[in-house]
Amino acid sequence: MKDVVGVVDWQDGHLRLADSGLESAWTAIRAGLRRDIGARMFDQWLKPVRLGDYCPESQTLDLCVASDFSANFVSGQFGDRLRMAWRSAGVGVREVRLCRAADADGPRLLEIVHIEPTVAPAPQPVVIASNFQPRHGFGDFVTGESNQLACSAAQAMAGEAQPRFSPLFIHGSTGQGKTHLLHAIAAAFSGHSPAAPVLYMSAERFMMEFVNAMRANETMAFKARLRAARLLLIDDIQFIAGKGSTQEEFLHTINDLIDAGARIVVTADRAPQMLESIDPRILSRLAGGLVADISPAGLDLRLAILEAKRAVAGDPPVPDAVIDFLARSIRSNVRELEGAFNKLVAYGQLTGRSIDLDFAQGMLADAVRANARRITVDEIQKACAAHYKIDASEMRSKRRARAVARPRQVAMYLAKKMTPRSLPEIGRIFGGRDHSTVIHAVRTIEQLRESNPDIDADVRALQRLLEG
């Protein structure tokens, strides 16, 4: 390469920087370096660095510093970062040379200090491992009222057309299908864009890889890998809480990807505003797209999920009574519900035993006990008051009008059937009444359920509401 005079004119085969696009790339690179190493270190060592000449034939760029000492320090401490940054910028720079300007007052010959060639003659693509599970597709994700919005948003995020929102934030308790949707998004997106890099990882893995990259002085490679993704999927973002440097890097990653038009999907066990110890800037970014929740599956959805599994399970057959028992007994989450079904079918297939209700109750006794939610008398009172459209305080009042007394009797009946409370305890909660009043209410509702279809329907509806 020839020695060069001047940095703004086309001379001796060198390009005027204002026409090259290198200035905008250098501005972005400087901002990234300042974030990476901190403002104090950046201002002392890298802020004085200036763009020098660029040769389009050899694709070599000069970076100018004020002294030999500065050049040696910058080369030793930040050489790898500079090489990776220019490599990732994609502006045709194949070699970077760190140089000392002999005279800061005017263009003079540049003295080469040293930086290794930055990239191979042909750009190498960033390889991203697609470790999602294609078997978890949208086709086997059963939808209902509790997860319909999340599923529809996920399908839009995975579609061929650019979604109108990004990021997509899906939240819900454990085992409700968040991870299933992440895998389904990845599989569907890769189906129509097989060459587009997809990156799926948990928040814990994100932290681990970032820490390892810092220890190995390979943070620029880590950043390049993430920023090459066209679809980034992060599971259980709540586990990134409290990790300052990791949160900072995550924020810059999602900002860069959103600016580049990439798609981002994040899951958590809570809504963004409920996440603690997470940078408010991250929460603002995540909430700026679309937030969709997955509520616990109701009885109808649990039945639909079990029906879908029964349709492909094969022998031995699972009778309706067992399906109903499972749907009513395993309410904690969908994962446990599917696990209970799989356990029954697997045991039946391995032993040749037919599956009936007694068999299911015996096999799943522990799971049923673990899922038994402690329903409170207060919940029952509020549910009955809402159902019959009276004020909840009427459950404890002394009024005996039929419009109040009948709902109160239904609530007492349900309290006896659905809670471990004794009759005297129930009486005291219902305004200090005697246990004999509770006995009378229970017997009255039992008789009315046999003779009055409306009362029986009310009780069944309230039981489903409280159980589901």
C-alpha positions in Angstrom: 0.0 0.0 0.0 1.3 3.5 -0.9 2.0 6.2 1.6 -0.8 8.7 1.6 -1.1 12.4 1.9 -4.5 13.8 2.9 -7.6 12.2 4.3 -10.5 13.9 2.4 -9.5 13.8 -1.2 -9.3 10.9 -3.7 -5.5 10.6 -4.0 -3.3 7.7 -5.0 -6.3 5.4 -5.1 -7.7 6.4 -1.7 -11.3 7.3 -1.2 -12.6 10.5 0.3 -14.2 9.5 3.6 -17.3 11.7 3.2 -18.2 9.5 0.2 -17.5 6.1 1.7 -20.1 5.5 4.4 -17.3 4.8 6.8 -18.0 7.8 8.9 -21.5 6.6 9.8 -20.1 3.1 10.6 -17.4 4.6 12.8 -20.0 6.7 14.7 -22.0 3.5 15.4 -18.9 1.6 16.3 -17.7 4.3 18.7 -21.1 4.2 20.5 -20.9 0.5 20.9 -17.4 0.6 22.2 -18.4 3.3 24.7 -21.1 1.0 26.0 -18.8 -2.0 26.2 -15.9 -0.5 28.1 -17.4 2.3 30.0 -17.4 6.1 29.4 -14.2 6.8 31.4 -12.0 4.2 29.6 -13.5 5.2 26.2 -13.0 8.9 26.7 -9.4 8.4 27.8 -8.2 6.0 25.0 -10.7 5.6 22.2 -12.4 9.0 21.9 -9.3 10.6 20.5 -9.0 7.9 17.7 -9.8 9.4 14.3 -10.5 7.9 10.9 -7.6 8.0 8.5 -7.4 6.8 4.9 -9.2 4.0 3.2 -7.9 2.1 0.2 -10.8 0.5 -1.8 -8.4 -1.8 -3.7 -7.1 -3.6 -0.6 -10.0 -2.6 1.6 -7.6 -1.3 4.3 -8.6 1.4 6.8 -6.3 3.5 8.9 -7.2 4.6 12.4 -5.2 7.5 13.7 -4.0 8.2 17.3 -1.8 10.9 18.8 1.2 9.0 20.0 3.1 5.8 19.8 2.2 5.0 23.5 -1.5 5.5 22.8 -1.3 3.3 19.7 0.4 0.5 21.5 -2.1 0.6 24.4 -5.1 0.8 22.1 -3.7 -2.1 20.0 -3.1 -4.3 23.0 -6.3 -3.6 24.9 -8.9 -2.9 22.3 -7.5 -4.4 19.1 -9.8 -7.4 19.1 -12.8 -5.2 19.7 -11.9 -2.9 16.9 -11.4 -5.8 14.5 -14.7 -7.4 15.3 -16.6 -4.2 15.2 -15.4 -3.3 11.7 -15.9 -6.9 10.6 -19.5 -6.7 11.8 -20.2 -3.3 10.3 -20.3 -4.8 6.8 -18.8 -1.7 5.0 -16.0 -3.5 3.0 -13.1 -3.2 5.5 -10.8 -6.2 5.3 -7.8 -4.8 7.2 -7.5 -2.2 9.9 -4.2 -0.4 10.6 -3.6 1.6 13.8 -1.4 4.6 12.9 0.2 7.6 14.5 -0.3 11.0 12.9 3.1 12.6 12.7 1.6 16.1 12.7 -1.9 16.7 14.1 -2.1 20.1 12.5 -2.2 18.9 8.9 -2.1 15.8 6.8 1.3 14.1 7.0 2.7 10.6 6.3 1.3 8.0 8.6 3.4 5.6 10.6 2.0 2.1 11.0 2.0 0.8 14.6 0.3 -2.6 14.2 -3.1 -4.3 14.0 -3.5 -7.7 12.4 -5.7 -8.2 9.3 -9.2 -8.3 10.4 -11.1 -10.7 8.2 -10.6 -13.3 5.6 -10.7 -12.3 1.9 -14.3 -13.4 1.7 -16.8 -12.5 4.5 -17.7 -15.4 6.7 -21.3 -15.8 7.7 -22.2 -15.8 11.4 -23.4 -19.3 12.2 -26.2 -19.7 14.7 -27.3 -23.0 16.1 -31.1 -23.5 15.8 -31.7 -25.5 18.9 -35.5 -25.2 18.9 -37.7 -28.3 18.8 -39.6 -28.5 15.5 -42.0 -31.1 17.0 -43.6 -28.3 19.0 -45.7 -26.7 16.3 -48.8 -24.6 16.1 -50.7 -27.6 14.9 -50.6 -29.3 18.2 -51.1 -26.2 20.3 -54.7 -26.4 21.5 -56.3 -22.9 21.9 -59.0 -21.6 24.2 -60.1 -18.3 25.7 -57.1 -18.3 28.0 -54.4 -18.5 25.3 -56.0 -17.4 22.1 -54.4 -13.9 22.0 -50.9 -15.3 22.7 -51.3 -17.9 20.0 -52.6 -15.5 17.4 -49.7 -13.1 18.1 -47.2 -15.9 17.9 -48.5 -16.9 14.5 -48.3 -13.3 13.3 -44.7 -13.1 14.6 -43.8 -16.3 12.7 -45.6 -15.4 9.4 -44.0 -14.4 6.1 -45.2 -10.8 6.4 -43.4 -8.5 8.7 -45.4 -8.3 11.9 -46.8 -5.0 12.9 -45.3 -5.3 16.4 -41.9 -6.3 17.9 -41.0 -7.4 20.5 -43.8 -9.9 21.5 -43.9 -10.4 25.2 -45.8 -13.6 26.4 -46.3 -14.1 30.1 -48.0 -16.7 32.1 -47.4 -19.1 35.0 -45.3 -22.3 34.7 -46.5 -25.0 32.3 -49.1 -23.0 30.4 -47.5 -23.3 26.9 -45.1 -20.3 26.6 -42.1 -22.4 25.6 -44.3 -24.4 23.2 -45.2 -21.2 21.4 -41.5 -20.2 21.2 -40.6 -23.4 19.5 -43.6 -23.2 17.2 -42.6 -19.6 16.1 -39.1 -20.8 15.4 -40.3 -23.8 13.3 -42.8 -21.8 11.3 -40.4 -18.9 10.6 -37.6 -21.3 9.5 -40.1 -23.1 7.3 -40.6 -20.1 5.0 -37.2 -18.4 5.6 -34.7 -21.3 6.0 -31.6 -19.1 5.4 -32.6 -16.5 8.1 -30.7 -17.1 11.4 -32.9 -18.0 14.3 -31.6 -18.0 17.9 -33.4 -19.5 20.8 -32.0 -19.4 24.3 -33.1 -19.1 27.9 -32.2 -16.0 29.9 -29.9 -18.1 32.0 -28.0 -19.3 28.9 -27.8 -15.7 27.7 -26.2 -14.7 31.0 -23.8 -17.7 31.0 -22.6 -17.1 27.4 -22.2 -13.4 28.0 -20.1 -14.0 31.1 -18.0 -16.6 29.3 -17.5 -14.2 26.4 -16.2 -11.5 28.8 -13.8 -13.9 30.5 -12.5 -15.0 27.2 -12.3 -11.5 25.8 -14.7 -12.5 23.1 -17.6 -10.1 23.8 -17.6 -8.7 20.3 -18.0 -12.2 18.8 -20.9 -12.8 21.2 -22.5 -9.5 20.2 -22.0 -10.3 16.5 -23.7 -13.6 16.9 -26.8 -12.2 18.6 -27.1 -9.3 16.2 -27.0 -11.5 13.2 -30.3 -13.2 14.2 -33.4 -12.3 12.3 -35.5 -14.0 14.9 -34.4 -13.9 18.6 -36.3 -15.9 21.2 -35.6 -15.5 24.9 -37.3 -17.7 27.4 -37.9 -16.9 31.1 -36.5 -13.3 31.0 -37.3 -12.9 34.8 -34.1 -14.8 35.5 -32.0 -12.0 34.1 -33.1 -9.8 37.0 -30.3 -8.2 39.1 -27.5 -8.9 36.6 -26.3 -5.4 35.7 -23.9 -5.9 32.9 -26.0 -8.7 31.4 -29.1 -6.5 31.4 -27.1 -3.7 29.8 -26.0 -6.0 27.0 -29.5 -7.4 26.6 -30.9 -3.9 26.3 -28.4 -3.0 23.5 -29.1 -6.3 21.8 -32.8 -5.8 21.6 -32.4 -2.1 20.6 -30.0 -3.0 17.7 -32.2 -5.9 16.6 -35.4 -3.8 16.6 -33.7 -1.0 14.7 -32.5 -3.6 12.1 -36.1 -5.0 11.7 -35.5 -8.3 13.4 -38.2 -10.1 15.3 -37.9 -10.6 19.0 -40.1 -12.8 21.3 -39.6 -12.9 25.1 -41.4 -14.9 27.7 -41.7 -14.5 31.5 -43.8 -15.7 34.4 -45.2 -12.2 35.0 -46.3 -9.1 33.1 -43.5 -6.6 32.3 -44.6 -4.1 35.0 -44.5 -6.9 37.6 -40.9 -7.9 37.0 -38.6 -6.8 39.8 -34.9 -5.7 39.6 -35.0 -5.3 35.8 -33.8 -2.1 34.1 -36.8 0.1 33.4 -35.4 0.7 29.9 -35.7 -3.0 29.2 -39.3 -3.1 30.6 -40.2 -0.1 28.5 -38.8 -1.7 25.3 -40.5 -5.0 26.0 -43.9 -3.4 26.8 -43.5 -1.2 23.6 -44.5 -4.1 21.3 -47.4 -6.5 22.1 -47.9 -8.0 25.6 -50.0 -11.2 25.6 -50.8 -13.3 28.6 -51.6 -17.0 28.9 -54.1 -17.5 31.8 -54.5 -20.9 33.5 -56.5 -23.2 31.3 -60.2 -23.5 32.3 -62.1 -26.7 32.4 -63.2 -26.5 28.7 -59.6 -26.0 27.5 -58.3 -28.8 29.7 -60.9 -31.1 28.2 -60.0 -30.0 24.7 -56.3 -30.7 25.4 -57.0 -34.2 26.7 -59.3 -34.9 23.7 -56.5 -33.9 21.3 -54.1 -36.2 23.1 -56.5 -39.1 23.2 -57.0 -38.8 19.5 -53.4 -39.7 18.8 -52.6 -41.9 21.9 -53.7 -45.2 20.4 -54.4 -48.2 22.7 -55.4 -48.7 25.4 -58.5 -46.5 25.0 -59.1 -43.8 27.6 -62.8 -43.6 28.5 -64.7 -40.3 28.9 -65.0 -40.7 32.7 -61.2 -40.7 33.0 -60.9 -37.7 30.7 -63.4 -35.8 32.9 -61.6 -36.9 36.0 -58.2 -35.7 34.7 -59.6 -32.3 33.6 -61.3 -31.7 36.9 -58.4 -32.9 39.1 -55.2 -31.6 37.4 -55.8 -27.9 37.3 -52.3 -26.5 38.1 -51.0 -26.3 34.6 -51.2 -27.9 31.2 -47.8 -29.6 31.4 -48.9 -31.5 34.5 -52.2 -32.4 32.9 -50.5 -33.8 29.8 -48.0 -35.6 32.0 -50.7 -37.3 34.0 -52.4 -38.4 30.8 -49.1 -39.8 29.4 -48.5 -41.6 32.6 -51.8 -43.5 32.4 -51.4 -44.4 28.8 -47.8 -45.5 29.1 -48.5 -47.7 32.1 -51.5 -49.2 30.3 -49.4 -49.9 27.2 -46.5 -51.4 29.2 -48.6 -53.7 31.5 -51.6 -54.4 29.2 -53.9 -53.0 31.8 -57.1 -51.4 30.7 -57.6 -47.8 31.8 -60.7 -47.1 33.9 -61.7 -44.6 36.5 -60.5 -46.6 39.5 -57.2 -47.3 37.9 -56.7 -43.6 37.1 -57.7 -42.5 40.6 -55.2 -44.9 42.1 -52.3 -44.1 39.8 -52.7 -40.3 40.1 -53.6 -40.0 43.8 -50.5 -38.0 44.6 -50.9 -35.7 41.7 -54.5 -35.1 42.5 -53.7 -34.3 46.2 -51.0 -31.8 45.0 -53.5 -30.1 42.7 -56.2 -29.8 45.3 -56.5 -26.0 45.7 -57.6 -24.8 49.1 -60.8 -22.9 48.3 -61.7 -20.4 51.0 -65.1 -19.5 52.3 -64.5 -15.9 51.4 -64.0 -16.9 47.7 -67.3 -18.8 47.9 -69.2 -15.9 49.3 -67.9 -13.5 46.7 -68.6 -16.0 43.8 -72.2 -16.6 45.1 -72.8 -12.9 45.6 -71.6 -12.1 42.0 -73.6 -15.0 40.6 -76.9 -13.8 42.2 -76.1 -10.1 41.8 -76.1 -9.1 45.4 -73.6 -7.3 47.6 -71.0 -9.6 49.2 -71.8 -8.1 52.6 -75.3 -9.6 52.4 -73.6 -13.0 53.1 -73.0 -11.8 56.7 -76.1 -9.7 57.2 -79.2 -10.5 59.2 -81.6 -10.0 56.3 -83.9 -12.9 55.6 -85.4 -11.7 52.3 -85.6 -14.6 49.8 -83.4 -12.7 47.3 -80.6 -12.8 50.0 -81.4 -15.9 52.0 -81.3 -18.4 49.1 -77.8 -17.2 47.8 -76.6 -17.3 51.4 -77.8 -20.9 51.8 -76.1 -21.9 48.5 -72.8 -20.4 49.8 -73.1 -22.2 53.1 -73.7 -25.5 51.2 -70.7 -25.0 49.0 -68.6 -24.0 52.0 -69.5 -27.3 53.7 -68.8 -29.3 50.5 -65.6 -27.5 49.2 -63.7 -26.5 52.3 -62.4 -28.3 55.4 -64.1 -25.7 57.7 -66.3 -27.1 60.5 -70.0 -26.2 60.8 -69.4 -23.8 63.7 -66.6 -22.1 61.8 -68.8 -21.7 58.7 -71.6 -20.2 60.9 -69.2 -17.7 62.4 -68.0 -16.6 59.0 -71.6 -16.1 57.9 -72.3 -13.3 60.4 -72.0 -15.3 63.6 -74.7 -17.8 62.9 -75.2 -21.0 64.8 -74.1 -24.3 63.3 -77.7 -25.5 63.2 -78.4 -22.7 60.6 -75.6 -24.1 58.5 -77.0 -27.7 58.8 -80.5 -26.4 57.7 -78.9 -24.5 54.7 -77.0 -27.6 53.6 -80.1 -29.9 53.8 -82.3 -27.3 52.0 -80.0 -27.0 49.1 -79.5 -30.8 48.8 -83.3 -31.2 48.5 -83.7 -28.3 46.1 -81.0 -29.7 43.8 -83.1 -32.9 43.4 -86.3 -31.0 42.7 -85.3 -27.7 41.2 -83.1 -27.9 38.0 -82.3 -24.2 38.2 -80.8 -24.5 41.7 -78.9 -27.6 40.6 -77.5 -25.7 37.6 -76.5 -22.7 39.7 -74.6 -25.0 42.1 -72.8 -26.8 39.3 -71.9 -23.5 37.6 -70.5 -22.2 40.9 -68.5 -25.4 41.5 -66.9 -25.2 38.1 -66.1 -21.5 38.6 -64.5 -22.2 42.0 -62.6 -25.3 40.8 -61.4 -23.9 37.6 
